[in-house]
Amino acid sequence: MGLYGRYVAAGEWRDYGISSLKDAAIFAAFKRTAENPQFRIEKRPKLRMRQGQYAVIGAEGQVLKRGNDLRQVLTVLERKLIRIVD
């Protein structure tokens, strides 16, 4: 939620959704409520021994990062938040 708060403060995200499915938990972040999510953070425990149980998925469905450590997987979003200021 700390990462979500920083994106809200930067004006990038305005809404979120949480889904709890049979085989996955999904956190989706939206710029506007009526749009598709900009990012989804998924937890799929069955993938723990394969690709990693956590994944960050982009707006078009591309997997940006996958792994077993949530903090490490979220680094891909941390880099997108950093901007150069003149």
TORFIFI-77437 format. One record per residue (C-alpha): residue in three letters; x, y, z; residue number from 1. Coordinates in steps of 0.1 Angstrom, whole numbers, always signed. Each point is the difference from the previous one (the first is absolute). Layout:
N
R     r       X       Y       Z     k
R   ALA       X       Y       Z   NUM
...
This chain:
86
R     r       X       Y       Z     k
R   MET      +0      +0      +0     1
R   GLY     +30     +23      +5     2
R   LEU      +9      -3     -37     3
R   TYR     -37      +7      -9     4
R   GLY      +0     +31     +21     5
R   ARG     +31     +14     -17     6
R   TYR     -16      -6     -34     7
R   VAL     -31     +18     +11     8
R   ALA     +20     +29     +13     9
R   ALA     +18      +2     -34    10
R   GLY     -34      +1     -17    11
R   GLU      +6     -33     -19    12
R   TRP     -27     -21     +17    13
R   ARG     -34      +9     +13    14
R   ASP     -18     -33      +7    15
R   TYR      +8     -36      +7    16
R   GLY     -18     -34      +1    17
R   ILE      +7     -32     +19    18
R   SER     -12     -34     -13    19
R   SER      +2     -32     +19    20
R   LEU      -4     -29     -24    21
R   LYS      +2     -38      +6    22
R   ASP     +37      -2     -11    23
R   ALA     +12     +36      +2    24
R   ALA      -2     +33     +18    25
R   ILE      +2     +31     -22    26
R   PHE      +6     +37      +8    27
R   ALA      -7     +23     -29    28
R   ALA      +8     +37      -2    29
R   PHE     -19     +24     -22    30
R   LYS      +6     +35     -13    31
R   ARG     -38      +4      -4    32
R   THR     -27     -23     +12    33
R   ALA     -15      -6     -34    34
R   GLU     +33     -11     -16    35
R   ASN     +19     -32      +0    36
R   PRO     +26      -3     +27    37
R   GLN     +34     +15      -6    38
R   PHE     +16     -28     +21    39
R   ARG     -10     -32     +17    40
R   ILE     +18     -16     +28    41
R   GLU      -9     -37      +1    42
R   LYS      +8     -27     +26    43
R   ARG      -4     -36     -13    44
R   PRO     +13     -24     +26    45
R   LYS      +0     -30     -24    46
R   LEU     +28     +17     -20    47
R   ARG     +22      +3     +32    48
R   MET     +24     -29     -11    49
R   ARG      +0     +10     -37    50
R   GLN      +1     +37     -10    51
R   GLY      -8     +16     +33    52
R   GLN     -33      +6     +17    53
R   TYR      +0     +38      -5    54
R   ALA      -2     +19     -33    55
R   VAL      -4     +36     -12    56
R   ILE     -20      +1     -32    57
R   GLY      -3     +31     -22    58
R   ALA     -30     +15     -17    59
R   GLU      +3     -21     -31    60
R   GLY      +4     -32     +19    61
R   GLN     +38      -3      -2    62
R   VAL     +18     -14     +30    63
R   LEU     +24     +27     +12    64
R   LYS     +16     -20     +29    65
R   ARG      -6     -33     +17    66
R   GLY     +15     -15     +32    67
R   ASN      -6     -14     +35    68
R   ASP     +10     +32     +19    69
R   LEU     -28     +26      -3    70
R   ARG     +24     +29     +10    71
R   GLN     +24     -10     -28    72
R   VAL     -28      -3     -26    73
R   LEU     -14     +34      +9    74
R   THR     +34     +17      -9    75
R   VAL     -12      +1     -36    76
R   LEU     -27     +25     +11    77
R   GLU     +23     +19     +22    78
R   ARG     +22      +9     -30    79
R   LYS     -30     +13     -20    80
R   LEU      -8     +24     +29    81
R   ILE     +34     +17      -1    82
R   ARG      +1     +31     -22    83
R   ILE     +26     +25      -9    84
R   VAL      -8     +35     +13    85
R   ASP     +15     +32     -15    86
